[in-house]
Amino acid sequence: MTAIDFEGGDPVAIDGIRLSPAALLTQLNELGRANGIGRLDLVENRFVGMKNRGVYETPGGTSCSRRIAASRPSRWIAKRRT
């Protein structure tokens, strides 16, 4: 398991090692790619009636967004109980 540290809502470190934003995303891309995280296959309906299919690979972005989403409900509950 890899820990992503956040400050002010921004990712700043992986496993306690502070990295620049570019280095952090590069590291998350490598970790995610090795574990099959972040491949999106989308079919979009265009306004003009066409369908468009796209395959996107975003392992670093997916890792960050899922971590942020997973932490939000627990923060909300903690604030609500106090």
Secondary structure, DSSP 8 states (H G I E B T S, - for coil): ---EEEETTEEEEETTEE--HHHHHHHHHHHHHHTT--EEEEEEE-TTS-EEEEEEE-HHHHHHHHHHHHHHHHHHHHHHH-
